[in-house]
Amino acid sequence: METPKPGRTKKLNKKFYEGELKKLQVELVKLQEWIKVNKLKVVVIFEGRDAAGKGGTIARITQYLNPRICKVVALGTPTEREKTQWYFQRYAPHLPAAGEMVLFDRSWYNRAGVEKVMGFCTNDEYWEFLRSCPNFERMLIRSGIILIKYWFSVSQEEQEKRFRSRIDDPTKRWKLSPMDMKSMELFVEYSKAKDEMFAYTDTKISPWFVVESDDKKRARLNCIHHLLSMIPYKELEHQPIELPERKENKGYVRPPIEEMTFVPSVY
């Protein structure tokens, strides 16, 4: 499925963007059905800096998908008990069964990013992660899981612009945290951590795919288009659907409408 390429110096035309997005979302529904019928197990990892556009892309991917088949995992801060477990243990229960696709909005790579930069893990824990992560992912792939990893790359200027827009927008202010503010201050440290992480975990069997995300709309379209290209699928034939006729009402009397409590018609 090839996507037209309008001039890259301009912002995408809204009508073009929405038209292309809808086409891709239709293909995602076909992919979802293929995954279910063929009992595939798919894991897609979304990593990148704060405000890089991961959440918006995930939202467009899942917009028309069945949440029982395509699940989003966004884990919070580990509990005291989880901190004592094998590091990958808290992620393992969220891995897909046959016929499922799991999207990780941040993943086990927290250890190589925020935990490393903010000092939430020891140096030994950090290096153990870099040594063991490729083996862990190799085990997943050998077990039959299709593993796809995306890194959303955003410039320092664009990240700051998005943070400022969140401050001014009451519907987005919840997205800002003290950790986000710190990530701006430590931009270079995060860059170094990302480069070191890639050096160890960008492997032939499990490569990183970088999404340029200064332009959110292009990033969404490019990422979804690439995801569709990573899993060979076909459109399944569907049996015609006919709605049954309603059965006759045989003496059923509905309760008086006055006895029901309705939501006020404010609009």
VENJOZI-V669258 format. One record per pair of residues at least 6 apart in sequence whose ideal C-beta (glycine too) atoms are under 8 Angstrom apart, sorted by the first residue. I is the first residue (numbers start at 1). GAP is how many residues later the second one is. D is the distance in Angstrom with one decimal. If there is no record, write none. Layout:
I&GAP&D  I&GAP&D
This chain:
1&22&7.9  1&26&6.4  1&224&7.1  1&227&6.5  1&228&7.7  3&17&6.1  3&218&6.6  3&222&5.5  4&12&7.8  4&16&7.7  6&6&6.7  6&7&7.0  6&10&6.4  8&210&7.7  11&204&7.2  11&206&7.5  12&203&7.4  12&205&4.7  12&206&6.2  12&209&7.9  17&200&4.8  17&204&7.1  20&201&5.5  21&39&6.3  21&199&6.9  21&200&6.5  21&203&7.7  24&197&6.7  24&200&4.5  24&201&6.2  24&204&6.8  25&35&7.1  25&38&6.2  25&39&5.3  25&199&7.7  27&201&5.3  28&33&6.2  28&36&7.0  28&37&6.2  28&196&6.8  28&199&8.0  28&200&7.0  29&35&5.8  29&36&6.7  30&203&6.3  30&204&7.8  30&205&4.9  30&206&7.3  31&197&6.2  31&200&6.2  31&202&4.9  32&33&5.2  32&34&6.4  32&37&5.5  32&38&6.0  32&69&7.0  33&203&5.3  34&6&7.4  34&197&7.6  34&199&3.8  34&200&6.6  34&202&6.7  35&7&6.0  35&34&6.8  35&64&6.3  35&65&7.3  35&66&5.6  35&196&7.5  35&198&7.7  36&33&5.5  36&63&4.5  37&62&7.7  37&199&6.2  38&61&7.9  39&59&3.7  39&60&4.9  40&58&7.4  40&59&7.0  40&61&7.7  40&106&6.4  40&191&7.2  41&54&7.6  41&55&4.5  41&56&6.9  41&57&6.0  41&58&7.9  41&59&6.5  41&102&7.9  41&103&5.7  41&104&4.7  41&105&6.7  42&54&6.3  42&58&7.3  42&59&4.0  42&60&7.1  42&103&7.3  42&104&4.7  42&106&7.4  42&189&6.7  43&52&6.6  43&53&6.4  43&58&7.8  43&59&5.3  43&61&6.8  43&97&6.9  43&102&5.5  43&103&7.0  43&104&5.0  43&105&7.2  44&57&6.9  44&58&7.3  44&59&4.9  44&60&7.0  44&104&4.8  44&105&7.9  44&106&7.1  44&183&6.6  45&59&4.8  45&62&4.7  45&64&7.0  45&102&7.4  45&103&7.1  45&104&4.5  45&105&6.6  46&8&4.3  46&11&6.9  46&12&6.1  46&57&6.6  46&58&6.5  46&59&5.6  46&60&7.2  46&61&7.9  46&104&5.4  46&106&6.9  47&7&7.3  47&59&6.4  47&60&6.6  47&62&5.1  47&66&7.2  47&102&7.1  47&103&6.9  47&104&5.3  47&105&7.2  48&6&5.6  48&102&7.7  48&103&5.4  48&104&3.2  48&105&6.5  48&106&6.8  48&163&7.7  48&165&7.0  49&103&7.3  49&104&7.9  49&105&5.5  49&110&6.0  49&134&6.6  49&141&6.3  50&109&7.1  50&113&7.9  50&129&7.5  50&130&4.7  50&133&4.9  51&103&6.6  51&108&5.2  51&111&4.0  51&112&5.9  51&115&7.5  51&124&7.7  51&129&7.2  52&100&3.7  52&101&7.0  52&102&4.2  52&107&7.3  52&161&5.1  53&99&5.4  53&101&6.9  53&158&7.9  53&160&4.3  53&163&4.9  53&166&5.2  53&167&7.3  54&51&6.1  54&52&7.6  54&96&8.0  54&98&5.3  55&50&6.4  56&160&6.0  56&164&6.5  57&95&7.5  57&154&7.8  57&162&6.5  57&163&4.9  57&166&5.2  57&167&7.3  58&14&6.1  58&45&5.5  58&47&5.7  60&160&5.2  60&164&6.8  61&9&7.6  61&42&6.8  61&163&6.1  61&166&7.3  62&8&5.7  62&10&6.2  62&41&7.0  69&30&6.7  69&31&5.9  69&32&6.5  70&30&7.6  70&31&4.8  70&32&7.9  70&33&6.9  71&23&7.7  71&25&7.6  71&29&6.6  71&30&7.4  71&31&5.1  71&32&7.1  72&30&7.8  72&31&5.0  72&33&6.0  73&18&8.0  73&21&4.5  73&29&5.8  73&30&7.0  73&31&5.1  73&32&6.9  73&34&8.0  74&30&7.8  74&31&4.0  74&32&6.6  75&15&6.7  75&16&7.5  75&19&7.7  75&31&7.4  78&12&6.2  82&7&7.5  82&8&4.8  87&21&7.0  87&24&6.5  87&38&7.3  87&41&7.8  87&42&6.3  87&45&7.8  88&20&5.8  88&44&7.9  88&48&5.5  91&13&7.7  91&16&6.7  91&17&5.2  94&8&6.2  94&10&7.7  95&7&6.6  95&45&7.2  95&50&6.9  96&6&4.7  96&49&7.0  108&21&7.8  108&25&6.9  108&28&7.5  109&24&7.9  109&88&6.7  109&92&7.6  111&10&5.8  111&14&7.0  111&15&6.5  111&18&4.4  112&14&7.1  112&17&6.1  112&18&6.6  112&21&7.6  112&81&6.3  112&84&7.4  112&85&4.0  112&89&7.4  113&77&6.9  113&80&5.7  113&81&7.1  113&84&7.0  114&6&6.9  114&65&7.0  114&69&7.8  115&6&4.3  115&10&7.9  115&11&7.3  116&10&5.2  116&77&5.0  117&66&8.0  117&69&5.6  117&72&4.9  117&73&5.6  117&76&5.3  118&61&7.3  118&64&7.0  118&68&8.0  121&8&7.8  130&66&7.5  130&67&7.2  130&70&4.3  130&71&7.2  131&69&7.7  133&67&7.0  133&68&5.3  134&66&6.8  134&67&6.0  134&69&5.4  134&72&7.0  137&10&6.0  137&64&7.6  137&66&7.6  137&68&7.4  137&69&4.5  138&67&6.0  138&68&7.2  140&7&5.6  141&6&5.6  141&64&6.0  141&65&6.5  146&84&7.5  146&85&6.2  147&59&5.6  148&61&7.2  148&79&6.6  148&82&5.4  149&57&6.5  149&58&7.2  149&59&5.1  149&60&6.6  150&58&7.6  150&59&5.3  150&60&7.8  150&61&5.5  150&73&6.1  151&43&7.4  151&47&7.8  151&57&5.1  151&58&7.2  151&59&5.0  151&60&6.9  152&59&4.9  152&61&4.4  152&67&6.7  153&57&5.4  153&58&6.6  153&59&5.7  153&60&6.0  154&8&7.7  154&59&5.1  154&60&6.0  155&59&5.5  156&31&5.3  158&56&4.6  159&25&6.8  159&28&7.6  160&24&6.4  163&13&6.8  163&17&6.5  163&18&7.8  163&21&6.5  165&7&6.9  166&6&4.3  166&7&6.0  166&9&5.3  166&10&5.0  167&6&6.7  167&9&6.7  183&7&6.2  198&10&6.0  201&7&7.2  202&6&4.6  209&17&6.4  211&8&5.2  211&11&6.2  211&12&5.0  211&15&8.0  212&6&7.5  212&7&6.6  212&10&7.6  213&6&3.9
